[in-house]
Amino acid sequence: MMMQDDKWPDQPGLPSRLIRAIRGAVQCRNDSLDIAAQVTTLYDELLSRNNLAEADIVSLIFSVTPDIDALNPAAALRKAGRAGELALFVVQEAVFQGGLERTIRALIHGYMDEKALVRHIYRNGAEVLRPDRISPAESGKAVR
């Protein structure tokens, strides 16, 4: 039996909802204004493309490469007036040879209709991380 939240009772005819994982990533300069702009745009696009309301989000985890230290992405999101009541967490990404620099990744866990298509968003140069999941129409333009 599937677990249901209180907004979607287990009744015939109503869509079932599951917790889904939605990923995104963006490259940015190590500059507080660019970090704020890129994180906010990524977040807004993740919600918009997945028809997700903040009330449906369980948690949001950011990872940042070690060269991003001018601004915490969670603080940037809150300062922009978003994610006010969400559980946010930020970790530093492990360093790997050939890893993509200047990158902020996001992992949202949220309730979605079980038949909904999850749309992962990679923007501004981060498209190279998962080219198999991106169509040109769904990604942001790369700006270096």
C-alpha positions in Angstrom: 0.0 0.0 0.0 1.3 3.4 -0.9 1.7 6.1 1.8 -0.4 9.1 1.2 -0.2 12.6 2.6 -3.3 14.3 4.1 -4.0 16.3 1.0 -4.4 13.2 -1.2 -6.6 10.6 0.5 -6.4 7.0 -0.8 -9.7 7.1 -2.7 -10.6 5.8 -6.1 -10.4 8.4 -8.8 -7.8 10.6 -7.1 -4.2 10.6 -8.3 -1.7 8.9 -6.1 1.3 11.0 -5.0 4.8 9.7 -4.3 7.9 11.4 -2.9 10.2 12.0 -5.9 13.8 13.2 -6.2 14.4 16.1 -8.6 17.9 17.1 -9.5 19.4 20.3 -10.8 22.7 21.9 -11.2 24.1 25.3 -12.3 27.6 26.7 -12.9 28.2 30.2 -11.6 31.0 32.7 -10.7 32.2 32.8 -7.1 30.4 36.1 -6.6 27.5 36.6 -4.2 25.3 38.3 -6.8 25.8 35.6 -9.4 25.3 32.8 -6.9 22.1 34.4 -5.7 20.8 34.9 -9.3 21.7 31.4 -10.5 20.4 29.5 -7.4 17.1 31.4 -7.5 16.7 30.8 -11.2 17.5 27.1 -10.9 15.0 26.7 -8.0 12.2 28.6 -9.7 12.7 26.5 -12.9 12.8 23.2 -11.0 9.5 24.1 -9.4 7.9 25.5 -12.5 8.9 22.6 -14.9 7.8 20.0 -12.3 4.5 21.8 -11.4 5.7 21.7 -7.8 4.6 24.1 -5.0 6.8 24.8 -2.1 4.2 23.2 0.2 4.9 19.9 -1.7 8.6 20.0 -1.0 10.0 17.8 1.9 13.6 18.9 1.7 16.2 20.6 -0.5 19.9 19.6 -0.4 22.6 21.7 -2.1 26.1 20.7 -2.8 28.8 23.2 -3.8 32.2 22.7 -5.3 35.0 23.9 -3.1 35.6 27.0 -5.3 32.1 28.4 -4.4 32.4 30.1 -1.1 31.1 33.7 -1.6 27.5 32.9 -0.5 25.7 29.9 0.9 23.0 28.9 -1.6 20.4 28.2 1.1 20.9 31.7 2.5 20.6 33.1 -1.0 17.3 31.3 -1.6 15.9 32.5 1.7 17.1 36.1 1.1 15.3 36.0 -2.2 12.0 35.2 -0.3 11.8 31.6 -1.2 11.9 28.3 0.8 11.0 30.1 4.0 9.6 27.0 5.7 11.6 24.3 4.0 14.3 22.1 5.4 17.5 23.2 3.6 20.9 21.7 3.9 24.2 22.5 2.2 27.3 20.3 1.8 30.6 20.7 0.1 31.1 18.3 -2.8 33.9 15.8 -2.8 36.8 16.8 -5.1 37.4 14.5 -8.1 39.8 14.8 -11.0 38.0 16.3 -14.0 35.1 17.4 -11.9 33.1 20.4 -13.1 34.2 23.5 -11.2 32.0 26.4 -10.0 29.0 24.2 -9.7 26.0 24.2 -7.3 23.8 21.1 -7.4 20.3 20.8 -5.9 18.3 17.7 -4.9 14.7 18.3 -4.1 12.5 15.7 -2.4 8.9 16.4 -3.0 5.4 15.0 -3.4 4.4 14.6 -7.1 1.6 12.7 -8.9 3.0 9.2 -9.4 2.5 9.6 -13.2 4.2 13.0 -13.5 7.3 13.2 -15.5 10.3 14.4 -13.4 12.2 17.2 -15.2 15.8 17.6 -14.0 17.3 21.0 -14.8 20.9 21.6 -15.7 21.8 25.2 -16.6 24.6 27.6 -17.4 27.3 25.1 -18.3 26.1 22.3 -16.0 24.4 20.6 -18.9 27.6 18.6 -19.4 26.9 16.7 -16.2 23.9 14.8 -17.6 23.6 15.4 -21.3 21.4 12.2 -21.5 18.8 14.0 -19.4 18.7 17.3 -21.2 17.2 18.5 -24.4 18.4 21.9 -25.7 14.9 23.4 -25.2 14.9 22.4 -21.5 18.3 23.8 -20.5 19.4 27.3 -19.7 21.9 28.9 -22.1 25.5 28.5 -21.1 27.1 31.8 -20.0 30.7 31.7 -18.9 
